[in-house]
Amino acid sequence: MFDRLQAMEDRYEHLSALLCDPDVISDTDKLRQYSKEQSDMAETVEMYRQYRDVTQQLQEAKSMLSEKLDDDMKEFVKSEIDLLSERLGEIQEQLQILLLPKDPNDDKSVFVEVRSAAGGEEAALFAAQLLRMYMRYAERSGWKTEVIDTHYTDIGGLKEATLSIQGRGAYSKLKFESGTHRVQRVPVTESGGRIHTSTATVAVLPEVEDIQIEIHEKDIRIDTFCSTGPGGQSVNTTQSAVRITHMPTGIVVSCQDEKSQLKNRDKAMRVLRARLFEKYEMEQQQELAANRKSQVGTGDRSERIRTYNFPQSRVTDHRIGLTLHRLEAVLDGDLEEIIQGLIVADRAQMLQAAEA
Protein backbone atom coordinates (compact mmCIF):
# COMPACT_ATOMS: atom_id res chain seq x y z
CA MET A 1 0.00 0.00 0.00
CA PHE A 2 2.74 2.45 0.93
CA ASP A 3 4.68 1.85 -2.29
CA ARG A 4 1.50 2.79 -4.14
CA LEU A 5 1.07 5.90 -2.01
CA GLN A 6 4.67 6.98 -2.59
CA ALA A 7 4.25 6.51 -6.33
CA MET A 8 1.08 8.61 -6.17
CA GLU A 9 2.89 11.40 -4.33
CA ASP A 10 5.71 11.33 -6.90
CA ARG A 11 3.16 11.63 -9.70
CA TYR A 12 1.44 14.48 -7.83
CA GLU A 13 4.72 16.40 -7.61
CA HIS A 14 5.43 15.74 -11.29
CA LEU A 15 1.99 17.09 -12.20
CA SER A 16 2.69 20.23 -10.16
CA ALA A 17 5.77 20.82 -12.28
CA LEU A 18 3.86 20.13 -15.51
CA LEU A 19 1.14 22.62 -14.55
CA CYS A 20 3.82 25.33 -14.35
CA ASP A 21 5.19 24.47 -17.78
CA PRO A 22 4.34 27.20 -20.36
CA ASP A 23 3.74 24.55 -23.06
CA VAL A 24 1.11 22.85 -20.87
CA ILE A 25 -0.49 26.13 -19.82
CA SER A 26 -0.96 27.07 -23.48
CA ASP A 27 -2.53 23.67 -24.27
CA THR A 28 -6.12 23.77 -22.93
CA ASP A 29 -6.71 20.01 -23.22
CA LYS A 30 -3.49 19.05 -21.40
CA LEU A 31 -4.06 21.71 -18.76
CA ARG A 32 -7.55 20.35 -18.07
CA GLN A 33 -6.34 16.73 -18.08
CA TYR A 34 -3.41 17.31 -15.69
CA SER A 35 -5.44 19.56 -13.39
CA LYS A 36 -8.17 16.95 -13.03
CA GLU A 37 -5.66 14.14 -12.45
CA GLN A 38 -3.94 16.14 -9.71
CA SER A 39 -7.24 17.18 -8.15
CA ASP A 40 -8.40 13.55 -8.02
CA MET A 41 -5.35 12.45 -6.02
CA ALA A 42 -4.95 15.57 -3.83
CA GLU A 43 -6.92 14.22 -0.85
CA THR A 44 -5.03 10.90 -0.85
CA VAL A 45 -1.62 12.59 -1.10
CA GLU A 46 -2.48 14.99 1.73
CA MET A 47 -3.61 12.07 3.92
CA TYR A 48 -0.40 10.16 3.11
CA ARG A 49 1.66 13.19 4.17
CA GLN A 50 -0.28 13.36 7.42
CA TYR A 51 0.46 9.65 7.94
CA ARG A 52 4.20 10.28 7.58
CA ASP A 53 4.11 13.27 9.92
CA VAL A 54 2.18 11.41 12.62
CA THR A 55 4.43 8.34 12.24
CA GLN A 56 7.52 10.51 12.80
CA GLN A 57 5.96 12.22 15.82
CA LEU A 58 5.08 8.80 17.27
CA GLN A 59 8.64 7.52 16.81
CA GLU A 60 10.05 10.62 18.48
CA ALA A 61 7.65 10.28 21.40
CA LYS A 62 8.57 6.61 21.89
CA SER A 63 12.29 7.42 21.80
CA MET A 64 11.75 9.99 24.56
CA LEU A 65 10.61 7.23 26.92
CA SER A 66 14.12 5.77 26.84
CA GLU A 67 15.47 9.02 28.23
CA LYS A 68 15.56 9.96 31.90
CA LEU A 69 12.27 11.73 32.56
CA ASP A 70 10.46 12.70 35.74
CA ASP A 71 7.15 10.98 36.44
CA ASP A 72 4.97 13.86 35.22
CA MET A 73 6.84 14.13 31.94
CA LYS A 74 6.74 10.37 31.45
CA GLU A 75 2.94 10.35 31.90
CA PHE A 76 2.61 13.23 29.44
CA VAL A 77 4.68 11.39 26.81
CA LYS A 78 2.64 8.21 27.30
CA SER A 79 -0.61 10.11 26.78
CA GLU A 80 0.85 11.67 23.61
CA ILE A 81 1.79 8.21 22.36
CA ASP A 82 -1.78 7.00 22.94
CA LEU A 83 -3.24 9.98 21.07
CA LEU A 84 -0.80 9.66 18.17
CA SER A 85 -1.39 5.90 17.91
CA GLU A 86 -5.14 6.47 17.75
CA ARG A 87 -4.72 9.17 15.10
CA LEU A 88 -2.41 6.92 13.08
CA GLY A 89 -5.05 4.17 13.08
CA GLU A 90 -7.70 6.64 11.85
CA ILE A 91 -5.44 7.84 9.04
CA GLN A 92 -4.71 4.25 7.96
CA GLU A 93 -8.44 3.53 7.74
CA GLN A 94 -9.03 6.66 5.66
CA LEU A 95 -6.13 5.78 3.36
CA GLN A 96 -7.59 2.31 2.79
CA ILE A 97 -10.90 3.91 1.77
CA LEU A 98 -9.23 6.48 -0.47
CA LEU A 99 -7.30 3.74 -2.28
CA LEU A 100 -10.45 1.74 -3.07
CA PRO A 101 -11.27 1.59 -6.80
CA LYS A 102 -13.29 4.67 -7.70
CA ASP A 103 -16.36 4.50 -9.89
CA PRO A 104 -15.33 6.47 -13.01
CA ASN A 105 -18.85 7.90 -13.19
CA ASP A 106 -18.93 9.29 -9.64
CA ASP A 107 -18.18 12.90 -10.57
CA LYS A 108 -20.79 13.03 -13.33
CA SER A 109 -24.18 14.67 -13.52
CA VAL A 110 -27.18 12.33 -13.79
CA PHE A 111 -30.54 11.60 -15.32
CA VAL A 112 -33.11 10.37 -12.81
CA GLU A 113 -35.99 8.41 -14.32
CA VAL A 114 -39.07 7.88 -12.14
CA ARG A 115 -41.96 5.61 -13.19
CA SER A 116 -45.13 4.50 -11.45
CA ALA A 117 -45.38 0.72 -11.11
CA ALA A 118 -47.85 -1.45 -9.18
CA GLY A 119 -50.80 0.39 -7.68
CA GLY A 120 -52.48 2.36 -10.46
CA GLU A 121 -53.29 5.99 -9.65
CA GLU A 122 -51.86 5.71 -6.13
CA ALA A 123 -48.52 4.56 -7.57
CA ALA A 124 -48.56 7.55 -9.94
CA LEU A 125 -49.20 9.97 -7.06
CA PHE A 126 -46.30 8.41 -5.15
CA ALA A 127 -44.03 8.70 -8.23
CA ALA A 128 -44.80 12.44 -8.35
CA GLN A 129 -43.71 12.74 -4.71
CA LEU A 130 -40.45 10.92 -5.46
CA LEU A 131 -39.72 13.27 -8.35
CA ARG A 132 -40.24 16.26 -6.05
CA MET A 133 -38.05 14.60 -3.37
CA TYR A 134 -35.11 14.35 -5.78
CA MET A 135 -35.60 17.92 -6.98
CA ARG A 136 -35.57 19.16 -3.36
CA TYR A 137 -32.47 17.05 -2.56
CA ALA A 138 -30.70 18.52 -5.59
CA GLU A 139 -31.65 22.01 -4.42
CA ARG A 140 -30.25 21.30 -0.94
CA SER A 141 -27.03 20.04 -2.57
CA GLY A 142 -26.61 23.15 -4.71
CA TRP A 143 -27.19 21.26 -7.97
CA LYS A 144 -29.16 22.44 -10.98
CA THR A 145 -32.27 20.53 -12.11
CA GLU A 146 -33.97 20.41 -15.49
CA VAL A 147 -37.11 18.43 -16.31
CA ILE A 148 -36.56 16.56 -19.57
CA ASP A 149 -39.90 14.77 -19.99
CA THR A 150 -43.05 14.16 -17.90
CA HIS A 151 -46.30 12.26 -18.38
CA TYR A 152 -48.96 13.08 -15.76
CA THR A 153 -52.32 11.50 -14.99
CA ASP A 154 -55.56 13.48 -14.82
CA ILE A 155 -55.35 13.98 -11.04
CA GLY A 156 -51.68 14.97 -10.87
CA GLY A 157 -50.04 11.58 -10.61
CA LEU A 158 -46.89 10.82 -12.58
CA LYS A 159 -46.76 7.99 -15.09
CA GLU A 160 -43.09 8.63 -15.85
CA ALA A 161 -40.56 11.43 -15.83
CA THR A 162 -36.93 12.10 -16.70
CA LEU A 163 -35.05 14.65 -14.60
CA SER A 164 -31.57 16.03 -15.33
CA ILE A 165 -29.49 16.89 -12.24
CA GLN A 166 -26.35 18.86 -13.05
CA GLY A 167 -23.65 18.91 -10.37
CA ARG A 168 -20.22 17.49 -9.60
CA GLY A 169 -20.57 14.23 -7.70
CA ALA A 170 -24.30 13.83 -8.31
CA TYR A 171 -23.89 10.23 -9.49
CA SER A 172 -21.70 9.27 -6.51
CA LYS A 173 -24.65 9.95 -4.20
CA LEU A 174 -27.75 9.28 -6.27
CA LYS A 175 -26.62 6.00 -7.85
CA PHE A 176 -27.89 4.17 -4.76
CA GLU A 177 -31.45 5.35 -5.50
CA SER A 178 -31.93 2.95 -8.42
CA GLY A 179 -34.51 0.31 -7.62
CA THR A 180 -38.09 -0.20 -6.49
CA HIS A 181 -39.51 2.20 -3.91
CA ARG A 182 -42.57 1.03 -1.97
CA VAL A 183 -45.22 3.20 -0.30
CA GLN A 184 -47.72 2.08 2.35
CA ARG A 185 -50.62 4.44 3.08
CA VAL A 186 -54.37 5.01 2.78
CA PRO A 187 -54.97 6.32 -0.75
CA VAL A 188 -57.08 9.44 -1.22
CA THR A 189 -59.41 7.31 -3.35
CA GLU A 190 -59.90 4.72 -0.58
CA SER A 191 -63.22 5.18 1.24
CA GLY A 192 -62.78 2.28 3.65
CA GLY A 193 -59.59 3.57 5.27
CA ARG A 194 -57.52 0.53 4.30
CA ILE A 195 -53.76 0.78 3.87
CA HIS A 196 -52.58 0.00 0.34
CA THR A 197 -49.11 -0.87 -0.91
CA SER A 198 -47.94 0.66 -4.19
CA THR A 199 -44.58 0.96 -5.90
CA ALA A 200 -42.58 3.23 -8.19
CA THR A 201 -39.24 2.54 -9.85
CA VAL A 202 -36.22 4.83 -10.03
CA ALA A 203 -33.30 4.59 -12.45
CA VAL A 204 -30.21 6.80 -12.12
CA LEU A 205 -28.02 7.14 -15.20
CA PRO A 206 -24.72 9.05 -15.41
CA GLU A 207 -24.68 11.71 -18.12
CA VAL A 208 -22.00 10.87 -20.66
CA GLU A 209 -20.03 12.98 -23.11
CA ASP A 210 -20.42 12.73 -26.87
CA ILE A 211 -16.99 11.16 -27.22
CA GLN A 212 -17.91 8.25 -24.91
CA ILE A 213 -20.93 7.09 -26.90
CA GLU A 214 -20.97 7.47 -30.68
CA ILE A 215 -24.44 7.54 -32.22
CA HIS A 216 -24.67 7.29 -36.01
CA GLU A 217 -27.45 9.18 -37.78
CA LYS A 218 -28.32 6.06 -39.80
CA ASP A 219 -29.05 4.22 -36.53
CA ILE A 220 -31.74 6.60 -35.27
CA ARG A 221 -35.26 7.52 -36.35
CA ILE A 222 -36.60 10.90 -35.26
CA ASP A 223 -40.36 11.51 -35.12
CA THR A 224 -42.02 14.80 -34.23
CA PHE A 225 -45.50 15.28 -32.80
CA CYS A 226 -47.65 17.75 -30.89
CA SER A 227 -46.94 17.94 -27.17
CA THR A 228 -49.59 16.94 -24.66
CA GLY A 229 -50.33 18.27 -21.21
CA PRO A 230 -49.80 21.79 -19.81
CA GLY A 231 -47.73 24.35 -21.63
CA GLY A 232 -49.98 26.68 -23.53
CA GLN A 233 -51.25 26.84 -27.07
CA SER A 234 -47.87 26.93 -28.80
CA VAL A 235 -46.72 23.73 -27.05
CA ASN A 236 -49.87 21.77 -27.81
CA THR A 237 -50.42 22.77 -31.45
CA THR A 238 -46.93 22.71 -33.00
CA GLN A 239 -44.77 19.70 -33.90
CA SER A 240 -42.28 20.54 -31.14
CA ALA A 241 -42.20 17.20 -29.30
CA VAL A 242 -39.48 14.76 -30.35
CA ARG A 243 -39.25 10.98 -30.17
CA ILE A 244 -35.93 9.32 -31.00
CA THR A 245 -35.70 5.58 -31.64
CA HIS A 246 -32.29 3.90 -31.63
CA MET A 247 -32.82 1.17 -34.20
CA PRO A 248 -30.06 -1.32 -33.20
CA THR A 249 -31.20 -1.49 -29.56
CA GLY A 250 -34.86 -0.47 -29.76
CA ILE A 251 -34.36 2.21 -27.08
CA VAL A 252 -36.95 4.99 -27.41
CA VAL A 253 -36.58 8.46 -25.85
CA SER A 254 -39.06 11.31 -26.04
CA CYS A 255 -38.98 14.93 -24.93
CA GLN A 256 -41.79 17.47 -25.10
CA ASP A 257 -41.16 19.97 -22.31
CA GLU A 258 -39.61 22.67 -24.51
CA LYS A 259 -41.43 24.81 -27.10
CA SER A 260 -38.45 24.45 -29.44
CA GLN A 261 -38.10 21.24 -31.44
CA LEU A 262 -34.31 21.70 -31.53
CA LYS A 263 -34.11 21.96 -27.73
CA ASN A 264 -36.28 18.87 -27.30
CA ARG A 265 -34.08 16.98 -29.77
CA ASP A 266 -30.92 17.98 -27.90
CA LYS A 267 -32.38 16.87 -24.56
CA ALA A 268 -33.60 13.58 -26.01
CA MET A 269 -30.15 12.86 -27.48
CA ARG A 270 -28.55 13.45 -24.07
CA VAL A 271 -30.92 10.93 -22.47
CA LEU A 272 -30.39 8.43 -25.30
CA ARG A 273 -26.63 8.69 -24.87
CA ALA A 274 -26.98 7.97 -21.13
CA ARG A 275 -29.28 4.97 -21.70
CA LEU A 276 -26.96 3.47 -24.29
CA PHE A 277 -23.99 3.96 -21.96
CA GLU A 278 -25.89 2.19 -19.17
CA LYS A 279 -26.89 -0.66 -21.49
CA TYR A 280 -23.30 -1.27 -22.61
CA GLU A 281 -22.03 -1.09 -19.02
CA MET A 282 -24.65 -3.57 -17.79
CA GLU A 283 -23.73 -5.97 -20.60
CA GLN A 284 -20.07 -5.80 -19.56
CA GLN A 285 -20.98 -6.35 -15.89
CA GLN A 286 -23.14 -9.36 -16.75
CA GLU A 287 -20.31 -10.83 -18.77
CA LEU A 288 -17.90 -10.36 -15.86
CA ALA A 289 -20.45 -11.75 -13.39
CA ALA A 290 -20.82 -14.89 -15.48
CA ASN A 291 -17.12 -15.57 -14.97
CA ARG A 292 -17.24 -15.08 -11.21
CA LYS A 293 -18.39 -17.59 -8.63
CA SER A 294 -20.04 -14.98 -6.43
CA GLN A 295 -21.30 -11.46 -6.77
CA VAL A 296 -22.33 -8.91 -4.13
CA GLY A 297 -25.78 -7.65 -5.07
CA THR A 298 -27.56 -8.37 -8.33
CA GLY A 299 -28.27 -4.83 -9.46
CA ASP A 300 -31.77 -6.02 -10.40
CA ARG A 301 -34.06 -3.01 -10.44
CA SER A 302 -37.00 -5.19 -9.42
CA GLU A 303 -35.54 -5.45 -5.92
CA ARG A 304 -37.37 -3.48 -3.24
CA ILE A 305 -34.86 -1.08 -1.78
CA ARG A 306 -36.92 1.26 0.42
CA THR A 307 -40.34 1.51 2.08
CA TYR A 308 -42.17 4.76 2.89
CA ASN A 309 -44.79 4.01 5.55
CA PHE A 310 -47.17 6.96 6.08
CA PRO A 311 -49.20 5.69 9.09
CA GLN A 312 -45.97 5.31 11.10
CA SER A 313 -44.15 8.27 9.46
CA ARG A 314 -41.38 5.73 8.78
CA VAL A 315 -38.78 5.30 6.04
CA THR A 316 -36.83 2.05 5.95
CA ASP A 317 -33.94 1.31 3.62
CA HIS A 318 -33.86 -2.49 3.43
CA ARG A 319 -30.30 -2.75 2.10
CA ILE A 320 -28.68 -1.37 5.23
CA GLY A 321 -31.51 -1.87 7.75
CA LEU A 322 -31.79 1.88 8.43
CA THR A 323 -35.14 3.16 9.73
CA LEU A 324 -35.98 6.83 10.18
CA HIS A 325 -39.19 8.17 11.73
CA ARG A 326 -39.31 11.45 9.81
CA LEU A 327 -41.04 10.60 6.57
CA GLU A 328 -42.13 14.16 5.80
CA ALA A 329 -38.57 15.50 6.00
CA VAL A 330 -37.23 12.72 3.76
CA LEU A 331 -39.89 13.37 1.11
CA ASP A 332 -38.90 17.04 1.32
CA GLY A 333 -35.40 16.10 0.17
CA ASP A 334 -33.64 15.37 3.48
CA LEU A 335 -31.92 12.24 2.13
CA GLU A 336 -28.36 12.81 3.32
CA GLU A 337 -28.43 10.44 6.31
CA ILE A 338 -29.75 7.59 4.14
CA ILE A 339 -27.30 8.26 1.32
CA GLN A 340 -24.31 8.53 3.66
CA GLY A 341 -25.33 5.22 5.26
CA LEU A 342 -25.39 3.58 1.83
CA ILE A 343 -21.99 5.03 0.92
CA VAL A 344 -20.45 3.71 4.17
CA ALA A 345 -21.97 0.26 3.58
CA ASP A 346 -20.69 0.21 -0.01
CA ARG A 347 -17.17 1.09 1.13
CA ALA A 348 -17.28 -1.60 3.82
CA GLN A 349 -18.21 -4.18 1.20
CA MET A 350 -15.35 -3.10 -1.04
CA LEU A 351 -12.88 -3.22 1.86
CA GLN A 352 -14.07 -6.70 2.76
CA ALA A 353 -13.68 -7.83 -0.84
CA ALA A 354 -10.20 -6.29 -1.05
CA GLU A 355 -9.09 -8.15 2.10
CA ALA A 356 -10.55 -11.50 0.97
C-alpha positions in Angstrom: 0.0 0.0 0.0 2.7 2.5 0.9 4.7 1.8 -2.3 1.5 2.8 -4.1 1.1 5.9 -2.0 4.7 7.0 -2.6 4.3 6.5 -6.3 1.1 8.6 -6.2 2.9 11.4 -4.3 5.7 11.3 -6.9 3.2 11.6 -9.7 1.4 14.5 -7.8 4.7 16.4 -7.6 5.4 15.7 -11.3 2.0 17.1 -12.2 2.7 20.2 -10.2 5.8 20.8 -12.3 3.9 20.1 -15.5 1.1 22.6 -14.6 3.8 25.3 -14.3 5.2 24.5 -17.8 4.3 27.2 -20.4 3.7 24.5 -23.1 1.1 22.8 -20.9 -0.5 26.1 -19.8 -1.0 27.1 -23.5 -2.5 23.7 -24.3 -6.1 23.8 -22.9 -6.7 20.0 -23.2 -3.5 19.1 -21.4 -4.1 21.7 -18.8 -7.6 20.3 -18.1 -6.3 16.7 -18.1 -3.4 17.3 -15.7 -5.4 19.6 -13.4 -8.2 17.0 -13.0 -5.7 14.1 -12.4 -3.9 16.1 -9.7 -7.2 17.2 -8.1 -8.4 13.6 -8.0 -5.3 12.4 -6.0 -4.9 15.6 -3.8 -6.9 14.2 -0.8 -5.0 10.9 -0.8 -1.6 12.6 -1.1 -2.5 15.0 1.7 -3.6 12.1 3.9 -0.4 10.2 3.1 1.7 13.2 4.2 -0.3 13.4 7.4 0.5 9.7 7.9 4.2 10.3 7.6 4.1 13.3 9.9 2.2 11.4 12.6 4.4 8.3 12.2 7.5 10.5 12.8 6.0 12.2 15.8 5.1 8.8 17.3 8.6 7.5 16.8 10.1 10.6 18.5 7.7 10.3 21.4 8.6 6.6 21.9 12.3 7.4 21.8 11.7 10.0 24.6 10.6 7.2 26.9 14.1 5.8 26.8 15.5 9.0 28.2 15.6 10.0 31.9 12.3 11.7 32.6 10.5 12.7 35.7 7.1 11.0 36.4 5.0 13.9 35.2 6.8 14.1 31.9 6.7 10.4 31.4 2.9 10.3 31.9 2.6 13.2 29.4 4.7 11.4 26.8 2.6 8.2 27.3 -0.6 10.1 26.8 0.9 11.7 23.6 1.8 8.2 22.4 -1.8 7.0 22.9 -3.2 10.0 21.1 -0.8 9.7 18.2 -1.4 5.9 17.9 -5.1 6.5 17.7 -4.7 9.2 15.1 -2.4 6.9 13.1 -5.1 4.2 13.1 -7.7 6.6 11.8 -5.4 7.8 9.0 -4.7 4.3 8.0 -8.4 3.5 7.7 -9.0 6.7 5.7 -6.1 5.8 3.4 -7.6 2.3 2.8 -10.9 3.9 1.8 -9.2 6.5 -0.5 -7.3 3.7 -2.3 -10.4 1.7 -3.1 -11.3 1.6 -6.8 -13.3 4.7 -7.7 -16.4 4.5 -9.9 -15.3 6.5 -13.0 -18.9 7.9 -13.2 -18.9 9.3 -9.6 -18.2 12.9 -10.6 -20.8 13.0 -13.3 -24.2 14.7 -13.5 -27.2 12.3 -13.8 -30.5 11.6 -15.3 -33.1 10.4 -12.8 -36.0 8.4 -14.3 -39.1 7.9 -12.1 -42.0 5.6 -13.2 -45.1 4.5 -11.4 -45.4 0.7 -11.1 -47.8 -1.4 -9.2 -50.8 0.4 -7.7 -52.5 2.4 -10.5 -53.3 6.0 -9.7 -51.9 5.7 -6.1 -48.5 4.6 -7.6 -48.6 7.5 -9.9 -49.2 10.0 -7.1 -46.3 8.4 -5.2 -44.0 8.7 -8.2 -44.8 12.4 -8.4 -43.7 12.7 -4.7 -40.5 10.9 -5.5 -39.7 13.3 -8.4 -40.2 16.3 -6.1 -38.1 14.6 -3.4 -35.1 14.4 -5.8 -35.6 17.9 -7.0 -35.6 19.2 -3.4 -32.5 17.1 -2.6 -30.7 18.5 -5.6 -31.6 22.0 -4.4 -30.3 21.3 -0.9 -27.0 20.0 -2.6 -26.6 23.1 -4.7 -27.2 21.3 -8.0 -29.2 22.4 -11.0 -32.3 20.5 -12.1 -34.0 20.4 -15.5 -37.1 18.4 -16.3 -36.6 16.6 -19.6 -39.9 14.8 -20.0 -43.0 14.2 -17.9 -46.3 12.3 -18.4 -49.0 13.1 -15.8 -52.3 11.5 -15.0 -55.6 13.5 -14.8 -55.3 14.0 -11.0 -51.7 15.0 -10.9 -50.0 11.6 -10.6 -46.9 10.8 -12.6 -46.8 8.0 -15.1 -43.1 8.6 -15.9 -40.6 11.4 -15.8 -36.9 12.1 -16.7 -35.0 14.6 -14.6 -31.6 16.0 -15.3 -29.5 16.9 -12.2 -26.3 18.9 -13.0 -23.7 18.9 -10.4 -20.2 17.5 -9.6 -20.6 14.2 -7.7 -24.3 13.8 -8.3 -23.9 10.2 -9.5 -21.7 9.3 -6.5 -24.7 9.9 -4.2 -27.7 9.3 -6.3 -26.6 6.0 -7.8 -27.9 4.2 -4.8 -31.5 5.3 -5.5 -31.9 3.0 -8.4 -34.5 0.3 -7.6 -38.1 -0.2 -6.5 -39.5 2.2 -3.9 -42.6 1.0 -2.0 -45.2 3.2 -0.3 -47.7 2.1 2.4 -50.6 4.4 3.1 -54.4 5.0 2.8 -55.0 6.3 -0.8 -57.1 9.4 -1.2 -59.4 7.3 -3.4 -59.9 4.7 -0.6 -63.2 5.2 1.2 -62.8 2.3 3.7 -59.6 3.6 5.3 -57.5 0.5 4.3 -53.8 0.8 3.9 -52.6 0.0 0.3 -49.1 -0.9 -0.9 -47.9 0.7 -4.2 -44.6 1.0 -5.9 -42.6 3.2 -8.2 -39.2 2.5 -9.8 -36.2 4.8 -10.0 -33.3 4.6 -12.4 -30.2 6.8 -12.1 -28.0 7.1 -15.2 -24.7 9.1 -15.4 -24.7 11.7 -18.1 -22.0 10.9 -20.7 -20.0 13.0 -23.1 -20.4 12.7 -26.9 -17.0 11.2 -27.2 -17.9 8.2 -24.9 -20.9 7.1 -26.9 -21.0 7.5 -30.7 -24.4 7.5 -32.2 -24.7 7.3 -36.0 -27.4 9.2 -37.8 -28.3 6.1 -39.8 -29.1 4.2 -36.5 -31.7 6.6 -35.3 -35.3 7.5 -36.3 -36.6 10.9 -35.3 -40.4 11.5 -35.1 -42.0 14.8 -34.2 -45.5 15.3 -32.8 -47.7 17.7 -30.9 -46.9 17.9 -27.2 -49.6 16.9 -24.7 -50.3 18.3 -21.2 -49.8 21.8 -19.8 -47.7 24.3 -21.6 -50.0 26.7 -23.5 -51.3 26.8 -27.1 -47.9 26.9 -28.8 -46.7 23.7 -27.1 -49.9 21.8 -27.8 -50.4 22.8 -31.5 -46.9 22.7 -33.0 -44.8 19.7 -33.9 -42.3 20.5 -31.1 -42.2 17.2 -29.3 -39.5 14.8 -30.4 -39.3 11.0 -30.2 -35.9 9.3 -31.0 -35.7 5.6 -31.6 -32.3 3.9 -31.6 -32.8 1.2 -34.2 -30.1 -1.3 -33.2 -31.2 -1.5 -29.6 -34.9 -0.5 -29.8 -34.4 2.2 -27.1 -37.0 5.0 -27.4 -36.6 8.5 -25.9 -39.1 11.3 -26.0 -39.0 14.9 -24.9 -41.8 17.5 -25.1 -41.2 20.0 -22.3 -39.6 22.7 -24.5 -41.4 24.8 -27.1 -38.4 24.5 -29.4 -38.1 21.2 -31.4 -34.3 21.7 -31.5 -34.1 22.0 -27.7 -36.3 18.9 -27.3 -34.1 17.0 -29.8 -30.9 18.0 -27.9 -32.4 16.9 -24.6 -33.6 13.6 -26.0 -30.2 12.9 -27.5 -28.6 13.5 -24.1 -30.9 10.9 -22.5 -30.4 8.4 -25.3 -26.6 8.7 -24.9 -27.0 8.0 -21.1 -29.3 5.0 -21.7 -27.0 3.5 -24.3 -24.0 4.0 -22.0 -25.9 2.2 -19.2 -26.9 -0.7 -21.5 -23.3 -1.3 -22.6 -22.0 -1.1 -19.0 -24.7 -3.6 -17.8 -23.7 -6.0 -20.6 -20.1 -5.8 -19.6 -21.0 -6.3 -15.9 -23.1 -9.4 -16.8 -20.3 -10.8 -18.8 -17.9 -10.4 -15.9 -20.4 -11.8 -13.4 -20.8 -14.9 -15.5 -17.1 -15.6 -15.0 -17.2 -15.1 -11.2 -18.4 -17.6 -8.6 -20.0 -15.0 -6.4 -21.3 -11.5 -6.8 -22.3 -8.9 -4.1 -25.8 -7.6 -5.1 -27.6 -8.4 -8.3 -28.3 -4.8 -9.5 -31.8 -6.0 -10.4 -34.1 -3.0 -10.4 -37.0 -5.2 -9.4 -35.5 -5.5 -5.9 -37.4 -3.5 -3.2 -34.9 -1.1 -1.8 -36.9 1.3 0.4 -40.3 1.5 2.1 -42.2 4.8 2.9 -44.8 4.0 5.5 -47.2 7.0 6.1 -49.2 5.7 9.1 -46.0 5.3 11.1 -44.1 8.3 9.5 -41.4 5.7 8.8 -38.8 5.3 6.0 -36.8 2.0 6.0 -33.9 1.3 3.6 -33.9 -2.5 3.4 -30.3 -2.8 2.1 -28.7 -1.4 5.2 -31.5 -1.9 7.7 -31.8 1.9 8.4 -35.1 3.2 9.7 -36.0 6.8 10.2 -39.2 8.2 11.7 -39.3 11.4 9.8 -41.0 10.6 6.6 -42.1 14.2 5.8 -38.6 15.5 6.0 -37.2 12.7 3.8 -39.9 13.4 1.1 -38.9 17.0 1.3 -35.4 16.1 0.2 -33.6 15.4 3.5 -31.9 12.2 2.1 -28.4 12.8 3.3 -28.4 10.4 6.3 -29.8 7.6 4.1 -27.3 8.3 1.3 -24.3 8.5 3.7 -25.3 5.2 5.3 -25.4 3.6 1.8 -22.0 5.0 0.9 -20.4 3.7 4.2 -22.0 0.3 3.6 -20.7 0.2 0.0 -17.2 1.1 1.1 -17.3 -1.6 3.8 -18.2 -4.2 1.2 -15.3 -3.1 -1.0 -12.9 -3.2 1.9 -14.1 -6.7 2.8 -13.7 -7.8 -0.8 -10.2 -6.3 -1.0 -9.1 -8.1 2.1 -10.5 -11.5 1.0 
